[in-house]
């Protein structure tokens, strides 16, 4: 499997890391650009220190215990998700359902693409 994150959409909620049974995701500090853009995301989905303005407007004032768009990860939320272990993905799709930013992309061996759908 290939797993990557559309970085400007990532809220830093950490749901992907919390629900993944095979440790595909890590949350990294937003300022650590060199270690964020390592999961093979297309160039337009890489982190360039510019979160999606619509996503920020949607989540910035939500009080749900997460540090949305925080620069640093505090082990509960914040930072930005990176698909560091995509080859371990078992396509359980738990991350796709839980992703607030709808930013996760998984491509299987047949090139079928799965995207997160938060509701």
N, C-alpha and C positions, 0 to 999 in steps of 0.2 A: 504494500500500500504506500501511496504517497500522501502525506498529510501536511498541509500548510495553512497558514492563517493570513487572512486579509487584514494586515496590521492596523491600518487607519480605523477599522471598524471595531477593534478589540477594546472592550470596556475595562478589562482587567478583573472581571468578576471571579475568575479562577474556577468556575464551574467545570470547565473541561478537565482540568487537572484533578479536581476532587472526584469526578465520576469515572474517570478512565481506569479500567481494571488492569491495564498493561503499561502504564506510565509513559504514554506518548507525549504528554505536554509538560513544559516547564514555564513558569512565569519569570520573566527577566525584567530588570529595571529599564525603563524607557530610554534613559540616557545611554545605555550600552548598545548603541546601534550596530556595532561590529558583531555582536553576539545575538542579535535579534533576527537579522535577515539571513539566516542560515538554513531555513527549512524548505528552500526551493520555490517560494512564492513568486509569481510573476512580478516583474519590476513595478507595475502599477499597484501592487498590493504590498510592497515592501514598506518598512517604517522609515519615514523621512521627517520625524518629529512634528507631524501634522495630523492629529486625529480628525476623523470625519465630523464635520460640523453638525450634521443632522443627528448623528449618534450621540454627540456630546449634549446637544439640546434635549434629546430624549431621556438621557440617563443622569445628567449632572446633579439634579436635585432629588433623585430617588433615594429614599432612606430605607435601605434594605440590609444594612450591615456590611456592604461592600464599599471599598474605597475606589469608586469608579474614576478612571483616568489618573490615578495617583502615579507619580513618577517612579516610586519604588514599591516593590512587593514586600509585604510584611508577613508572609507565609499564610495569610488568609485571603488576601486580594491585593489589587494594585499591580502596577507594572503592565507587561504585555505578554501574551501567550506565544509560545514558539513550539511548533511540532518537531521535537528533537528526536523522536524515536518512532517515526512513521512505519518502519518495517515491522514493528511489533503490533500494529493495529489489527484487531480481529473483526472490525466493522460491526461492532455491537450497536453503534450509533447513539450511545448514551450522550456523548459530547454534543452531537448535532442537535439534540432535543433541548439541552440545557444551556447552550451558548446564547447569552443575552445580545451579543453584538452580531449574531448571524454571520460570523466571519470564518468559520471552519470549512475547509474543503478537503475531501478525501477522494482520491482517485484509485480505483482498484486495478487488478491485473488485466481487466478487459477494457480499461480506459473509461469506465463508467464513473461519472463524477457525482458525489453526494455533497450536499451543502446543508449547513445548519438552518433550522427553522424554529425559532423561538416563538412561543405563543403565550 
